[in-house]
């Protein structure tokens, strides 16, 4: 700006200020803001909450489960051992009506898993077959890679264009506090193999759905539509997927040899482990809580979901040891969640005659709970208000959305039962989710105890609430 323009601008500003000073501001009627009355926190609830910050029961449970049982693939002998272990543990903690409810489910198991680039470079990769993957011939499958930067690119591929080729989807997930990117990027695993198969692919490899940068691949389930023959489907470690993408970028055809020999082994037994804190008023209904007992088989299932069963049981134990709650608290360690949510559906069917008033689950690791969300009927709004006020000292804020639960309690919530979510931070969860790194050392005992305090608080309010917690109106 030149000097003349600058002086003119300053003069204009001064004149405007002078006129403004001489013009009286319009008077506005004073607005009174009425703040809502503060919600009182029951001192007994606060006492339970604060004591739970020193909880050691949850760590004892997850330490025992990961050390004495370890990986617990659904429908296998290892999951059966976990159920037997759970019954002993829950009885030793004093829970009542401890028992196993079995059901039948199809079981898939992995076999040999290898992958190596044979041209233009020679390197071996770390990978794992996706649940429900088809198998290569025993000697393996060797084919050229067709590269897709994202799942959307795979979807856009012309029908038949992948015949005899191996599709490679390289979308890279990023971490978020609420874990929302898992759904976005996870589509490459959830439905990517089915899409690739429908376009003629001989196999598919995806970049692991995780936020880490390492050589531990992420397992997980995939599903094929009726009439679509399952093809070999595998997840590369994120580092190896990056390496494969760099090879593709060299501009020469890349050929991969893949050996996967998983099997569908037929129908086998799985089950849910059920335990209770009996309430004083049978008509007041049941508060259903828990997590899933099964795990993928690469790690020891510490954060997914040994932590969840430990957190919820430890919180319920604190009410078990105190004055008898009004409502029965039912703790369920669900089976076979990882491979399709069979346990949650079996529970809902077996207990469809029970009066559940609220359902919640913990299945997102053991890092700090930062948010709660609720789906409650209008008659029970004061219950949600008291839960929020009681959780606030733990640094937990109220979210804007309704509770959605998780795959284990969704079948119960779908019947109109109220729900509460206690959301943990997901900033590092997907670094270890479904990997060999899902081990006990990923759990911070201090954050684990904060989870127990949050769940204890919620249970203390909900299980003793004088209000009727009826069904949530359908939307």
Buried (B, 14 or more C-beta within 10 A) or exposed (E): EEEEEEEEEEEEEEEEEEEEEEEEEEEEEEEEEEEEEEBEBBEEBBEBBBBBBEBEBBBBBBBBBBEEBBBBBBBBEBBBBBBEBBBEBBEEBEBEEBEBBEBBBBBBBBBEBBBBBEBEBEEEBBBBBBBBBBBBEEEBBBBEBBBBBBBEBBBEBEEEEBEEBBBBBBBBBEBBBBBEBBEBBBBBBBBBBBBBBBBBBBBBBBBBBBBBEBBBBBBBBBBBEEEBEBBBBBBBBBBBBBBBBEBBEEEEEBBBBBBBBBEEEEEBBBBBBBBBBBBEEEEBBBBBBBBBBBBBBBBBBBBBBBBBBBBBBBBBBBBBEBEBBBBBBBBBBBBBBBBBBBBBBBBBEEBEEBBBBBBBBBBBBBBBBBBBBBBBBEEBEBBBBBBBBBBBBBEBEBBEEBBEBBBBBBBBBEEBBBBBBBBBBBBBBBBBBBBBBBBBEBBEBEBBBBBBBBBBBBBBBBBBBEBEBBEBEEE
